[in-house]
Amino acid sequence: MIVLGLILLILGLLLDIYVLWIIGLVLAVVGAVLWLLGSMGRAVGGRSHYY
């Protein structure tokens, strides 16, 4: 999710499409939050590991 967010951020900046930039930013932030929760040992969405 983080990688997809970064790809959309780059595409949004290169193609000057603001919507792609916003979606990429949201995906990167959500992916980072899920990654942090998973690394702290908390179950995320019923799973003990988030990949």
N, C-alpha and C positions, 0 to 999 in steps of 0.2 A: 504494500500500500504506500509505503514511503517512496519507493522508487517510481511508482506510477505518478505520485504527486509531484516529484521532482521533474519528471519528464513533461508533465503538463505545464509546470511552471516555466520551463525553458521554452516550450512551444508557444505558450502564451506571450512570452516576452519577445521571441523572434518574429512571430506572426502578428504581433500587436493586437491580440484578441484578449480582451480583458476578462471575459467569462472563463476561458481556459486557465488564466492566471489565478482566479479566485478558486476554481474547483481544485486546481493543483495545490494551492495553499491549504485548503480545508483537508484534502486527503493526506498531505504530509503531516499536518498537526494531529489528525486522528490516528494515523499510523504511529506517530511518535508516542502518543499517550498510551495506545494499546501495547506498544513495545515496552514502555516503562512499567506498566501494570503487570505485564507478563514476566518481566525480569525481577520484579519484587516478590514473585511467588504467588500472587493473587490469581484466582481463576477468572479468566476473561471469557464471557459468553458460555460458561459451562465447561470450558477447557482449562486445563492447568497450564498449558503452554500455548502461546500465540505465535504462529509462524508467518 
